[in-house]
């Protein structure tokens, strides 16, 4: 069974930084497109960033220039480096994977990790 486990969420002050991690079980990790979604209280999940098999990345306009998505295929791990955090970034962040970008968000999910940005 494929499992995704997120970690790294915490309470931080505005302007602070945080790095999230997602560890995936199973085989052929490098063949999947990976992504980070987030869900704020009372809102639907939204795509934050995605990373393909190579160096192709995509970001939501709200996080461009502040967040960086990356992956280490030798560790079956995906990361989200978050800088200059704002209260609006407060949400549960979820890891997901798919065989293609078009399928991202419609596959399996991790349990999520809480990020809270507050003074």
C-alpha positions in Angstrom: 0.0 0.0 0.0 1.2 3.5 -0.8 1.4 5.9 2.1 2.2 9.6 2.3 3.3 11.1 5.7 3.7 14.8 6.2 5.7 16.5 8.9 7.2 19.8 9.8 4.2 21.9 10.6 4.4 24.3 13.6 3.4 27.6 15.1 5.5 30.4 13.7 5.4 34.2 13.8 4.7 36.3 10.7 7.8 36.6 8.6 9.2 33.3 9.8 10.2 30.2 7.9 9.3 26.5 8.0 10.1 23.4 6.0 7.6 20.7 5.4 8.5 17.1 4.5 6.5 14.3 2.8 7.8 10.8 2.9 6.3 8.3 0.5 6.2 4.5 0.7 6.1 2.2 -2.2 8.1 1.9 -5.4 8.8 4.2 -8.4 8.7 7.4 -6.4 10.7 9.2 -9.1 8.0 8.5 -11.7 5.3 10.5 -10.0 4.3 14.1 -10.0 4.1 15.4 -6.4 2.3 18.3 -4.9 1.4 20.2 -1.9 -2.2 21.3 -1.1 -3.5 23.3 1.8 -6.8 23.7 3.5 -7.6 26.7 5.7 -10.5 26.6 8.2 -13.8 26.7 6.5 -12.2 26.5 3.0 -11.6 23.9 0.3 -8.2 22.4 -0.4 -6.2 24.5 -2.8 -3.0 23.6 -4.7 0.0 25.3 -3.4 2.8 23.8 -5.5 3.7 20.9 -7.7 6.9 19.3 -8.9 7.3 16.9 -11.8 9.8 14.2 -12.5 12.5 16.7 -13.4 12.9 20.3 -12.4 9.5 21.5 -13.6 7.7 23.3 -10.8 4.4 25.3 -10.4 3.3 27.6 -7.7 0.1 29.3 -6.7 0.3 33.1 -7.2 -0.1 33.6 -3.5 3.1 31.8 -2.6 5.4 32.6 -5.6 8.7 34.0 -4.4 8.2 32.8 -0.9 7.8 29.0 -1.2 10.1 26.4 -2.9 9.1 22.8 -3.6 11.8 20.2 -4.1 12.2 16.4 -4.0 14.9 13.9 -3.1 14.2 10.7 -4.9 16.9 8.8 -3.0 14.9 9.4 0.2 11.4 9.1 -1.4 10.8 12.6 0.1 9.3 15.9 -1.1 9.8 19.2 0.7 8.2 22.6 0.8 10.4 25.4 2.1 8.2 28.3 3.2 9.7 31.7 3.9 8.2 35.1 4.7 5.1 33.4 6.2 1.9 35.3 6.5 -1.2 34.7 8.7 -3.0 33.8 5.5 -0.7 30.8 5.1 -2.3 29.2 8.1 -3.8 25.9 7.1 -3.4 22.1 7.2 -0.9 21.2 4.4 -1.3 17.9 2.5 1.0 15.9 0.4 -0.3 14.1 -2.7 1.0 12.3 -5.8 -0.1 11.3 -9.3 1.2 9.7 -12.4 0.6 13.0 -14.3 0.0 16.7 -13.5 -3.6 16.4 -14.9 -4.3 13.7 -12.2 -2.8 15.6 -9.3 -5.2 16.1 -6.5 -7.4 13.2 -7.4 -5.2 10.4 -6.0 -4.0 9.6 -2.5 -3.4 12.0 0.3 -1.4 12.2 3.5 -3.0 13.0 6.8 -1.7 16.6 6.8 0.4 18.8 9.0 -0.7 22.0 10.7 0.9 25.3 9.9 -0.1 28.2 12.1 1.2 31.7 11.5 0.4 34.1 14.3 1.9 36.7 16.5 
